[in-house]
Amino acid sequence: MPALLASVGLAVRPVPSGRLVLAVRASEIVLAGTAISAGERQEVVDAVRALTAAHRITDVITPDAGERMPVTPAAAASLLAAVLEHGVTDFTGVVHKGHLTASARVADPERAGSLSDALRSAAPGLRVDEDFTTTG
């Protein structure tokens, strides 16, 4: 798992319990974190897989970790839907204790603002901090 996470620009260490990492890298979506059961893990993967057939889903969620996901499968899918709908191909979001820390490369400040609003709407219970870089 560490080599896989490093290959998509994520931390080399395992994701600590109680976190969910959502990453979009071009045509790949990476899911990392911990789930209380294999069933919970599968629900998140299925919810994200239902969003897109154009992206490969890489699942490195650790099941049976003893702690529930920090968001529901629907909320995880909603966050990723907001990212994909804005055409963002370089995004990392970490959800932990009611907080989403998001970083992304976006085309311009207008899209950055729109993505920020979309993330807040996608999961209204989360506090959102973002660090967006514009490319244009």
Beta strands, then each sheet from edge to edge (+ up, - down):
strand 1: 19-25
strand 2: 28-34
strand 3: 56-62
strand 4: 90-96
strand 5: 99-106
strand 6: 127-134
sheet 1: 3+ 2+ 1- 4+ 5- 6-
end
